[in-house]
Amino acid sequence: MDKEIEDVNTDIKAYEACLQCLEQESYNILSDAGFQKENQKIEEEKKLKATIEEVEKQYSEISLEMKDLDIKSKELEELEERRRRAGDLDQ
């Protein structure tokens, strides 16, 4: 019987220790206004992320266009050089 009482007392002490730990934890409960404010921040972050993705897409498209224009510019320079050489040969 003494062993059972000792076990129960040990359990009680363990429960009390857990209870103290739980009581010491602070809970961050948002008010309705706080919740709305946080929700608004999340929505704004979503919009910003969508804007960033759109800008990145546009950047990629512009980069491809610039590469294409660079290739065309080099081709034009080559054509001009060939025309110039052809003109030099005629003279």
Secondary structure as GFF3:
##gff-version 3
##sequence-region A 1 91
A	DSSP	alpha_helix	2	24	.	.	.	ID=ss1
A	DSSP	alpha_helix	32	90	.	.	.	ID=ss2
###
